Amino acid sequence: MSAEATYLPVGRGAIAARGLTARCPNCGKLGLHRNWFHLRPRCKSCELDLEMDEGFYSGTTSFGYVLILLVGILVTVAIGGI
C-alpha cells in the first residue's frame, strides 16, 4: 500500500451505490467501518482519507440520517399513512 491515496475515475452514481453498500467511494472495497458507529481514518485498500475536515460532517452522521429516514418511511407505511 502506498502512503498516498490513488484517486480513480468514478462517476456519481457509482459513488452513491458504494456509499449505500458501505464500500469505499474511491475503490469500491469493503472495510471502511471499525464498527457500526466509527469509520476508519483511511480506506485499507486505496488509502483514501476518510477523516472529517474541519467544518464538514460525514461518515456516521450520514449513516444516522439515512437510517432514521428509512425507519420513518417504514413506520409511516406500516401505520397506513401513505
N, C-alpha and C positions, 0 to 999 in steps of 0.2 A: 504494500500500500504506500502511496505517496503521501507527503506531508500536506499537500495542497489538493483541493478538490478539482476533478476534471469535469467541466460542465458539458453536458451532452445536449444536442439539439432536440428538445422535447416540446410538443405542442400543448396548448392549454387544456385540451380535452384529456390528453394522457396524464397531465399533472393532476387534474381533478379526479380521474379514475384511480390513480395511485394514492391520492390522499384519502379517498373513501375506503380503500382496502389496506390502509396503514402501511403503505410502501413508500420508499424514498421517492420524492418528486423528480429527482435527477436520474438515478439509475434503475429504479423500479424494484430494488431488492427489499426483502423483509428485514426487520430487526431495528427499527427506529426507536422503539419503546423499551425502557428499562423495566417498567411495569405498567399497569393500567393508567397511572397518573403522571408519569415522568418520561420525557424524551431523553435520548442520549444526546450528548453535546455535538456529536458528529455521526454521520452515516458510517457503519462499519465497512461498507464496500467501497464507496467513492469518496469518502471524507468530506461530504457536503456539510458545511457548518449549519447546525440546527438551533444554536443558541439564540435567544432573543436579543435583538439590538435594543438600545435604549429608545423608548417611545413606541415600541411595536409589541403587539400581542400575537402569540402563535401557539402551536402545539396543543397542550391540554385545554387552553381556553377555547380553541376552535372545536375540539372534541366534545367538550361540555355543551357548547352551543348547539351543535348538531344533534347530540343525544337528547337534549331537552326539547328541541324542535320535533324530533321523531316521536318522542313519548307524548308530547302534546297532541300531535296529529292522531296517533293511535287511540288515545283516550277520547278525543272528540268523536272519532269514527265509532268507537265502541259504545258510546252513550247515545249514538244516533243523531249527532249534531250536524252531520254533513249529508 
